[in-house]
């Protein structure tokens, strides 16, 4: 990097990308007060749908940070130091999400949470980069409702089953 650019703040490009990853994750984290207010509701599939709608709204509100995270994930496939940082962070974030879901008494089990995460991970890039693909005939709201219903079922009990994920 030329003198006077990011090289004045970061030892190398990998360090700069790691800091960018941390900052974008901070920006995309839900507001604690808003989440606490939402979590006052009964633990139902309706609340799960509302949480997924809020996730989509949060990503739409800070689209540039979401897209930056996608780019950082791609960059991590080429930079081992970024991969280590990103995969460790994402693993910890996912484990935290599983624990939060369990502790909050939300419907479903760990496997269902993993499946819902994967479903949302498919919806979000399309919504951010080519929203017309899914807008007609489904729309994001309808897709979110169907994902939650099909993943957790209409009669999912909070913490239903052990849901322990097994490694492949």
N, C-alpha and C positions, 0 to 999 in steps of 0.2 A: 504494500500500500504506500502511496506517496506520503511524504512527511506532511503533517498538518491535517491528516484525515483520522480515521478510526485508529490508526497505529499509535496515536498519542494516548489513547485510552486503553487499548487492548494489546496484549502481548502477541497475539496471532489471530488469524481469522476464526479459528475454532473457538477461541475464547469469546470473540464478539458474537458468534452465532449462539453459543451457550447462554450468554447474557440476554440475547434477544428472545430465546426460547423461554427463559425464566420470566421475562417481563410480559410476554404475550400470555403466558399461562396465568399470571397475576391478573391481567386485564380481563381475562375470560372467566375468572372465578366468580361464582354468584355472590351478590351482596348478602352479607350475613343477616342483616335485619329483614330483608325481603324474604329470604329463605325461612327464617324463624317464623315470620308471619304466615307464610304458606303452610308450614308444618304444624300449625295449630289445628288444621283441619283433620277430620277422621282419616285413618289410614285405609284408604280404599283405592280401587283401580282408578277412580276419578281423580284422586290426588296424584297418582302416578302419571296420568295423562297430563294433568296441569304442570307437573314438574318437567315433563318432556317438552311441552309447549313453551315453558319459560326458558328451557335450554335453547330451543330454536330461536326464540325472540332475542336472547342474549347474544347469540352468535350473529344474528342479523344486525343487531345494534352496533356491533364492533366487527363488522365483516372483514376489515383489513387485518385485524389481529388473528381472526380465524384462518384467513388465507395465508397469513405469514406462518402460522403453525403447520399448515399443510406443506408449505415450501420447506420449512425446517425439517419436517419428517422425511421429505424426499432427500434433502441435503444430508441427513443423518445416514442414508444408505451409502454415501460416498465418503463420510468422515467418521472414522471409528471413535474419536473422542466425543463428537456430538452424539453419536449413536449411544454410547455408554451413558451419557448424561440424560438424554431424552428417554431411553428405554427404562432407566432406573426411575426417573420421575414419573413416567406413565404407569409403570408397574405399581409404584407406591400410591399414585392417585387412584388407580383401579382398586387396589386393596382397601384403601380408605373409603371408596364408594361402596364396596361390598359391606364393610363394617357399618357404615352409616345407615345403609338400607336395612340391615339386620337390626341394629340398635334402635332405629326409629319405628320398628314394628310394621314396616311396609309389606304389602302383599308379595307373595312369591319367594323364591329361593335364590341362591347365588347364581345358579346356572341361568335362571330367568333374567337376572340382572345382566349377566354377561351377554346373553342373546339380545337384550334390549339395547345394550351399549353398541353391539355390532350393527344392529338395525339402524340406530341413530347415526352411527359412523358412516353408513351408506346414504342416508337421507341428507345429512348436512352438506357434503361436498356438492351434490346435485343441486340443492337449494341455493347454495352460494355461487355456483358457477354456471348453471344452466337450469334455472327454475322452471322454465316452460316444459321441460321434460315430464315433470310429475304434476304440474299444476292442473292440466286437463288430462284425464277425467277425474283424477283423485284429489289433489290438493294435499298440502302438508298436514293439515289438521285431521283430515280423514285417515291419512296414513298413520299418523301417531296414534289415533284411537284404535285402529286395527292392530298395530304392532303391540300395544299394551295388552289388548284383549286376547290376542292370539298367543302371546308369550306367556302371560300369567293366567289366562283362562278366566272365565266369568266367576268362578268360585274360589279363586286363589286366597288362601288364608295367609295372614302375616307370618313371615318366616317359615312358610310351608316346606317341610322336608329339609334334609341337611343341605342339599344342593351343592355339596362339595365338588368342586371342579377337579377332574383328574387330568393329569398330564398325558400327552400323547406319546 
